[in-house]
Amino acid sequence: MAELPEELRNRPPRPAGQEPTATLTLDAYGRLRSELEELTTSGRDAIAERIKAAREHGDIRENAEYDAAKNEQGLMEARIRSIQAMLRDPEIVEAPSAADEVGPGMLVTVKPLDLEDEDETYLLAEHAEEKAPGART
C-alpha cells in the first residue's frame, strides 16, 4: 500500500469498539480530500457570486434564480458535511487488483452494453450515501 498522508499517520488510535467513519481506498480518500478542498474554496465562492448576482435582480421573494442558487448552496453544504464525516476517521484499505465483489471505497467502472456510450466510473460510498454532484468521474 502507498504511504498514508500525514494527517492519517498522525491521528490518535481509534478507541476500542469505535467504528471507522468510512472504509476507503487511499485513492478514494485522495479524491474526497480534493473534492472537499474544491467545494470549500472555489465552490463556496461561486455559489456566493451566484447568490449576490441573483439578489441584484430585485425582490428575492419571487426570484427563481435566487431560490435555485440557495438550493444549490444547501446541497453543496450537505455534501461538504458528508465528506467531512467520511474523512474524520476512515479505515484505509487496499483495493484488490481484480475482484468478484465490490465494496465501499472502491472505484467501479461500468461498461455499457452498446459500444456508443462511454464507460462511467463511480466511487462506491459507505451505507446509502446519496450520489452528490461531483461524486462521479
Secondary structure, 3 states (H helix, E strand, C coil): CCCCCHHHHCCCCCCCCCCCCCEEEHHHHHHHHHHHHHHHHHHHHHHHHHHHHHHCCCCHHHCHHHHHHHHHHHHHHHHHHHHHHHHHCCEEECCCCCCCCCCCCCEEEECCCCCCCCCEEEECCCCCCCCCCCCEC
